[in-house]
Amino acid sequence: MFFDSDLKKEIVEKDALIQKLRTELNNLKKRYKEDTHSLKESYFKEKQELETLTKEHKGLVQKVESISNVDMVSGSHNMRYFYDVVENLISLCKRDKTKLSIILFEVSTPKNIAEQTSLDAKVLQDVVHKLSANIRESDLFVRLEHAKFIVALPKTSHEQAQMIAKKLQKLASKVYIDNEHSVVLNTVAIEYDDQNNINEIIKKAESRLKSL
């Protein structure tokens, strides 16, 4: 009887401990769910705030760019400035019976570099600084989109523009993405003609650039 009594007592105590542990586990599960829900709410709230701030920032950048004619990412002129100026360049070339060429170029990473490596604003700024310092004051240097840029060259033939494009490629090769890799410049030179407007010229250059 003594053994049975002690065994029964131990079983009761074990049952009580199991019940206690089960209760604590349920409480932990409940708290986990509450905490997870709370964390999710905080995450989505912060995400929404970030999206709102990003949208506001983008709007401010566009506003500043439209006022200053400067592309805020690269530091070059923007396309609004390009359209404000290029028609005057075309008119002058027609008046003086000289040629006008454009170079469309895209800054990219070498093919052997990791795919996740991207061109940040600092790299684009370095490229713009390096190239714009080595063109004429009369040349028009603007950012088209992303890593694409246009240089409009008054009083410049197609052959001369091709030579300048090679010079820009060589200069760009001195701008490094990291300690080992420098940027690659893909270029297309095209001469303006009266058969196409400037937008058609740009589209033609873009088409050629894609085929490189």
Buried (B, 14 or more C-beta within 10 A) or exposed (E): EEEEEEEEEEEEEEEEEEEEEEEEEEEEEEEEEEEEEEEEEEEEEEEEEEEEEEEEEEEEEEEEBEEEBBBBBBBBBBBBBBEEBBEEBBEBBEEEEEBBBBBBBBBBBEEEBEEEEEBEEEBBBBBBEBBBEEBEEEBBBBBBEEBBBBBBBBBBBEEBBBEBBEEBBEBBEEBEBEEEBBBBBBBBBBBBEEEEEBEEBBEBBBEBBEEE
